[in-house]
């Protein structure tokens, strides 16, 4: 009499906790460490889930240790349908559903971890950069605020202003084709207009998410370098708005107020605005909101600007 191989469906169902723990470890190896062996098991899982026919070559004679580990894994995890009893199909589907839930949990945890890393890294970069014309002070209650550095002998040279305009034009040219960056560009133009003829600096309140989420992976660093390194914006944190996720990996998205260089004159602001594309060519609403301050603009009428000779002004106009 032929020997009938016993069905393992019930044993696999009984070992659910062990299988789930092993599967969770594999998912973590794939998402957090991009492990190749774990990826192969997850690829097999996706194929099994879609009822694709998986052809496994008979390589028993030359089976490697890695192949044996892989075969044992997919068997232990229950990723093979029962070939002995058709009424056991529900065991396989229950296994797939349970493993899918675990994979979703690990994937969400990975994305939260990655987002937290991105925001923490951005926060570190911002803290390391500050306008040369502001200084950060801390009130007794722990709140940050900016103070203008008073510089009686300050001189904004014409060559520096021309370089600022060229850098602004280059930044806009590099990002205007990216629709995700349009609200940022429109918002920045609004900030320049707010400050025109204002005796105090009008701040621009922005969430860090504008930098991280809007313009693609390279945008955050480029925008930060442009605001502080080129336009000499000052900034401070206004609050820490934590996400609703109660887990330890919860992402903290900070909001900051960005302040225009207090020594930028109305004349130079107008010159910068000429570089920006018309608002009708920018998609979406300007990002950010207005934040009034008591910081005085020190150079509204250009008393700290280098005076150009008539011929130089004529060349610029041409």
Secondary structure, DSSP 8 states (H G I E B T S, - for coil): --------HHHHHHTHHHHHHHHHHHHHHHHHH--HHHHHHHHHHHHHHTT--------GGG--HHHHHHHHHHHHTT-S--SS-GGGHHHHHHHHHHHHHHHHHHHHHHHHHHHHHHHHHHHHHHHT---TTEEEEE-TTS-EEEEE---TT--B-HHHHHHHHHHHHHHHHHHTT-GGGHHHHHHHHHHHHHHTT-SB--EEEEEHHHHHHSS-TTHHHHHHIIIIIIS--EEEEEEEEE-S--STT--EEEEEEEE--TT--HHHHHHHHTTS--GGGS-S---SEEE----B-S-TT-TTB----HHHHHHHH-
